[in-house]
Amino acid sequence: MKKIFRPFCNANCLAFLLISVVPVSIKAQILFTQDFNASTTISTYIGTGPNQFDFIGVNGTGSSSVYASSNRLNLQRNGNNVGFARTIDLATPAPDVLKIKFKISVPFGTAMASGTAGVFYVGSDLVAAANTTGEISTPTNGSRHSTLGITIAGANMFYLRELVGFTNSGTYTGIQDVTWFINNSGATINYTDPAGGSSSLADDVSDVWVGTTRVFAAIPAITPSQTIPDFKFLFNNANGNSAIALDDIEISTGFGTPIPVTLSSFTAQNTGATNQLIWKTESELNNKGYDIQRQSPNGNWESLGFVKGLNKASRYTFEDKTPLSISYYRLRQMDFDGKETLSKVVSVSQNQKGQVHISPNPASDKINIVLPNNDPSVSTTITVYDLVGKQVLAQKTMALVYDLDISGLAKGTYLIKINSSNSIYTEKIIRQ
């Protein structure tokens, strides 16, 4: 079953959400933090406490080692896997979004022959050990939601590796700040990014930033149905003696702002005597529904009807049984908390082909309009609109054949409306 977005909170907070049905803004909450400043003894950081790992160590008895010094965690690999894990859930229920920050550097090392040196895992039921049993980063492994690779590129050099599409970041030296945003909420969210802007993150994808630069965008989850209460780092490729240093690890949740409705498309088409409106959504939250509006000839927007929101990715239709000769439509999406959002404007015409001939189309300067059945004693009104319904050109003529100058219009697509002898004709024209 697909999850719905619920910012992390306790039972009382969740009860309030269920009673009020109005999303409450929850302040970002730090779930785990460790700067390795307390001691140089590794056992200090192992336990069941809120900011402790339940494993930091080496697989086997070789020369690989894990130690704390210079206020950082050093993972030195030489023939054996090393790593750390937090498999005690960060929160109950499992958080739906995670922001993972850490500093990383390669204090020394030789270039890897091939392969990913280390992997961050986020998921559930991860193994609290430095072995590879159940810890391979394949899409079929059900224990992980998201992964991020780190590869040593040479002495004091590394790059990050996206382990779904297998693409690499640039190469870095020195100490770098990495921020990893993971969305498992069931809805698209906005978050404040390290550059100080606002970024959007779809459900079951992640973004990775180094400093103020996003190096990976929308990495698909390995297992979208998995939850994200646990994390682990495994330095698991034993080609050569090398090390990775990590510091200032901070994991938080509650940073995302759910986007109530993501409208992916909105179209209108003529089906004969009626017009049909079709729109699709990628995600919905707190969506009361849609007020379908049509612009009247005097320019006012009038309601045609209301369609209830389904609060999931959906396809909607609405039929206008009394369309105008040229109809302009928009959606007024309404939330349960009173907020409203207007869609783009779409238009559709009741074409009466055979009565009017327009050529050439597309045209660069003039179009020729022929009214074969027009009464020459009756004036014809020719009006041109842009695609948002704004009038950009208007002419009147008594002629049966008329050249309309469109050279003053910007290049693009327009709708031309011709009102002649109580007959209205509309067609799309292109100025090129």
N, C-alpha and C positions, 0 to 999 in steps of 0.2 A: 504494500500500500504506500502511495506517495505521501511524503511528509508535508505538513503545512508549517509556515514560518511561526515560530514562537520564540521571542527573545528570552534569554536565560533569566529565570527568576525562581523564587521559592514557591511553595504550594499556595500560600496566601495570594501572591501576585497572580499566579495562574488562575486561581479561582475568580479573581476580579476580572481577568480577561474574558473568561467564559461567561460570566454574568452580564458584563457590559457590552460584549461583542464589538467593542471599539478598541483597536490596538492602542496600547499604552507605550510611550517612549521609555525604554529602559536604558539607564546609563551603562556605558561600557564597563565590564567587570573583568578584572585580572584574575585568571584562574591559576596561573603558575608563573613564578618568577625566580630566577637564580642567576646571581652575578659572580659566584665563586669567590667572594671576598672573605667569607667567614673563616676559612681554614685551608691549609694545603693538604689536609688528610682527606682522602676520598670518602672514607666511611662517614664523614660529617654530612655528606649529601645523599646518603642512602637511607631509606626508611619509609614510613607510611605517612609522614607529615605532609602538609599542604604544598610545600615547595621542595619536596624530596623526590628523588628517583627511586624506583624499586629495584633497579639494576644499573650498575656501572661496572664494566669489567671486560675480561678477555676470554676468548674461547680457547681452551687448551692451556698448556703450561709453557708455551714458547717464549720468545723474547719480546713479544708485543706487550704494551703497557698502557695504562691509563693513570694520569696523575694531574694534580692541580698545582699550578704555579703561575706567578705573575697575574693573579686574579683571573684565571681562565682555566678551562678544562682541555687538557692535551690528550689526544688519542693518537698513540704511536703504534703503527702497525708494522710487523715484521714476521710474516709467516702465519699469523693467527688473526682472526677477526676480533675487533674491539668495538664497543658501542655503549649506549645507555638506553634506558626505556622508562617510561612512565605508563604502566599498564593499569594502575589504579585510576579509575575514571576521574577525569578532571571535574566533572559535575554530574549530578543526577537530577532530572533527566539529562541525557547527553546534549551538549550544546549544538546548536544548529549552524552557527557560523564561528569561525576561528580566525584570529589574527595572530600569527606566529612571527615574532621578531627575534633576531639573534645577530651576533657579530661573528664573522668567520675569517680565518686566515690560515695560511700554510706556513708554519714557522720554518720548516725545511722539507726537503723531499726531492725525489728523482722523478723524472717523467714516467708516466704509466705507459706500458706497452699498448694497452687497449682496455676498454671497459670503464665502468663507473666506479670510482673509488668509494664513495659513501652514498647512502640513501636515507632521507627522512621519510618515515612512514606515519600517516595519520589514519586511524581507523578504530577497530575494536578487536578484542581477543588477540592482540599482538603478543609475541613471545618475549618474555623478560629474560633474554639471554643473548650472547654474542655468537649465535650460530646461524647457519643458513637454512635450518629446517623450517619450512613454512614461511621463509622470509624472502623468497625470490620475488622480483617486481614484475610479475606477469598479470595481464588484465583479468585472467581467470581466477586469481586468488581472491577469495571472498573476505579476507580479514582487513583489507585496507580500502579506504575511500580515495585518498590522494597520496602522491609520492613526489619527491623532489630529489634529484641527484646532484652530487658534488664530485667533480673529477679533478685530480691534480694534473696540471699541465706542465710541470717542471718545478725547479727549485723556487719556492716562494710564489708560485703561480697556480691558479685554479680557475675553473669555469663551472657554471651551473648547467644542469642537463634536465630537460623536460622529458620524462620517461614514458609519455604516451606517443607523441610524434617523433621522439628521439631527435630533438633539436637542441643546440647548445647556445648559451649566452656568449658574450665576449669574454676575453681572458682578463682576470683581475690579479692585482698584486696588493700586498699590504692587508690591512684590516678593513673589511667591508660590512656595511649594515644591510641585512637581508630582511625583507618583510613579505610574508606569505599570507594571502587572504584566501580562505576556503569557505565556500557557500554550500551548505547542505540543508537549506531551509525549506525547499519546495517552492520558492518564489525568487524573482529577481530582486536584488537589493542595491542600494547605493551605499558607498562608503567614502570616508575622507581619506584620500591617498597620501603617501609620503611627500608628494610635491605640493600639498596644500589644496588640491582640487577635489572635485567629486567624480568618482568613477562608478560605473555600473558593473555588476557581477551577476551573471545568470545562475540559475540553480545548478548544483553539482558540477561546478567548474571552479578554478582557482587562478589568481593572478600572483605573479612574483615580481617584486621590486628590489633593485639594488640601489641603495641611496634614494634619489628622487627620480629614478628611471625605471619604468616598467619593462622588464626584459622578457617576460612571458605573459600572455593574455589569454584568458579563458581556456586553461588546460582542462580537458575533460577528466572527470573522476574515473579511477580504475573500476570501482564498484559503486555506482550511484546509490544503491539501496543500503549501503553500509552507513553506520553512524560514526561520529568522530569524537569519542571521549578519550582516546589514548594516542600516545605518540612514541616514536622510537627513532634512534639514529644508529645505523650499522655501517661500520667501516669494513667492507667485506671483500676487498680484492687484494690478494697477498703478493702482487708483483712488485717486489722491491721494498725497501725501507722508506717509509714516508709518514707524515703526521698531519693532522688537521686540528686546529685549535678553535674552540667555540666559547663564547662569552655572552653575558647579558641576555640570557634567554627569557622571553616574556610571552606568555600566551594569554589572550583575552577573548572575550565574547561580548555580544550585545552591541557591537559597533555598527551593525548594518541597519539601514532604514528600508523597510520593505516598500517596493513600488506597487501601489494598489492594482493598477491595470497597465499591462503592456500591450498596446494595440499594434498588431503586425500588419494589418491591411484593412482598407475600407473602400468599397467600390459600389457603384450604382450602374444598373443596366436596364435598358428598355426591353420589355417582354411582350410588346404589342399594345394593349390598352392600359397596362400598368408599368410601373417602375419597381424593380427589385433592388433592395439594398442588402449588401453582404459585408460583414466585418468579422475579423478573426482576432483572438487575443492569444499571446504567448503565456501570460500568467495573470491571475486576478487575486486580489485580497481586499476584503472590506468593501466589495463592490455591490452597491444597492441596485444599479442598473443603468439603462441608457434612455434618455429622452431624445427621440428622433425629431429633428427640426428641419423645416424647409423654409427657404426664403420666399416671402411673398413678393408680388410685383412692385410694391412700394418700398421694398428693402428690409422689412421687418422679419425677424425669425419667429416662426410659429411652430408649435408642437403638433406632431402628427400622431404620436403614440408613445408608449413606454414599453421597454423590454427588460424584464427582470434579469439581474446578473446571476451567473451560475457559479462564480467564485472558483473557477478552474479554467485552464486553457480551453477555449470554446470557439465554435463557429455560430454566428447569429445571422438571421435574415429578417427582413421587414418588407412588406409590400405596400407601396403607395398606389391606391386604387384610383385616385383622381389627380394624376400628374399634370403639371403645367407644360406648356410647349417646350420650355427649357426649365428644368428644376435644379435647384442648388440645395444640397443636403449637408448636414453636419450632425455629429453625435454630441450630446451633453452627458458625459459619464459622471455619475453621482456616487459618492461614498456614503456609508452609513453615518459617518461623523459630520456630514454636511459639505465636505469639500467637493468641488466640481472641476472637471477638465473638459475642454472643447477639442474635438478632433479637427483634422483638416477638412476643407470643404470639397465635396465632389459634385459633379454635375452630369446630367443626362438629358437628351433632347428627344422630343417626339418628331422624328424626321418624317417629312412629307416629300419623299424623293419623286422626281419627275416633273415637279412644278417649277423648279428653279435649277439653273445650271451655273456652276461656278468653275472658272478655270483662269490661269493654271493654279494648281494647289498641290504642293507648296509653291509659293511665289515670293519674290524678293521686293517688288515695288508696287505692283498693281494686280488686282484680280478683276476679271470680267464677269459681271453678273447678268444673266439673261432671264427675263420674266416672260415666257412665251404666251401665257394666257392672261397677262395683266391688262386691265382696263387703263388706257393711257390717260384717262381723265382723273384717275385716282392716285394719290401720292403714296409712294413706297418709303417706309422708314427702315434704314439699315443701321444696325447697332452691333458693335463688336465688344466682347467681354474677355477679360483674362480668366484664367482657370479658378480664381478665387471669387469670381462674380463681379469684379469691378469693371464699370464701363470705361473703355479706353478710346472709343471712336463712335461717332454717330453722324449719319447723313440722311438727307431726304432727297428723293428724285421723282420726276414724273415720267422718266424714260423707260422704255422696255429693255434697253441694253445700257448698262452703266459700268464704268470703270471706277473701282474704289481704290484710292491711293492708300496703301498701307506702309509706305516707306518710312513713316515716322514712328512705327511701332518697333519695340525691341524684338530681337529674334526669339521665336518661341511658338507655342501653340495657343490658339484663341478659339472662341466660339462666336460665330456670326449669326445674328438673328435678323430675319427679313420679314417685315410685317407689311403685307400687301393684299388689297381686296379682301379683307377680313380673313386672310389666310396667313398663318405664321409658319415660317420655315427656319430651321436651325441646322448648322453643320459646323464641324471642326475645320479650321484652317490653320495653315502653318506659314509663318513668316520666316524665311531663311536668309 
